Amino acid sequence: MSPVGVFDSGVGGLSVLAALRAELPHERFVYFADTAYAPYGERGDAYVIERSRNVAEQLIAEHGIKALVVACNTATTAAIHLLRAEHPALPIVGLEPALKPAVATSRTGHISVMATRGTLASAKYAALRESFAGSATVRAVPCDGLVKAIEGLETEAIAALCERYMTEAGPFGHASGEVDTVVLGCTHYPLVKSELQRHAPPALRFIDTGAPVAQQTRRVLASLGRLADGGDGGLVLQGSGDLAVLEAAAAHWLQKPRQQSAAVPAVSAV
Ligand code: DGL
């Protein structure tokens, strides 16, 4: 059975890969981290489109992948429509900030969306907001520099940026006018959720899209009869940067116990 390809600008998609492996334990995965070209989020659409095309073509040519998961909000926003047009026989699952479930479950109607500048400036995000924000107040918090700090395992920078952006995302609470739900609209951010939580009351809800993307991938594979029906799965790590660095990062981030994310409907997978 061919593997499922998963890619991100770097290690962020590992937060999605963890959910995919839990949901689909028999599948083989190839994870591609485009670390030599990361971060994507502050570089504009043309750059992200070119990188996404190159990575998709490499995964198809080298691994004959049976499906592709774009485990990056920025790449989904900029490039998924082109990838689908260029590879019509390849099922492609992407993701977008989980605004709809956030609006549906927020009690105060005040939500903050943390994401890259590229995602938040995109037409796709504007359309998402237009469709689902309704009467909710949705604050966009572009987290410049955070992906780069996570990629470099820069502990002090991660701590400082998490504090800064959580201050921008608040004030948090359950009173009128306070934010009770934060959407993690970049796949890197669940990796530092415990650091974000240090600047929030325990009841603040964080929503990310790992689990719904994994469920959507299962549905897509099942509908095409492409689900692996046995075997131990397996994982190949590949990237445009230093493989030893990626392997160390994967060991670091994948073994770290992640707190359970709030269950959200599959609507955030696109
Ligand atoms: N993990 C990517 C996302 O979900 C980060 C993009 C970047 O490289 O800035 O948007």
Boltz pocket constraint, residues with backbone or C-beta under 6 A from the ligand:
constraints:
  - pocket:
      binder: B
      contacts: [[A, 8], [A, 9], [A, 10], [A, 12], [A, 13], [A, 38], [A, 39], [A, 40], [A, 41], [A, 42], [A, 71], [A, 72], [A, 73], [A, 74], [A, 75], [A, 116], [A, 119], [A, 147], [A, 185], [A, 186], [A, 187], [A, 188]]
      max_distance: 6.0
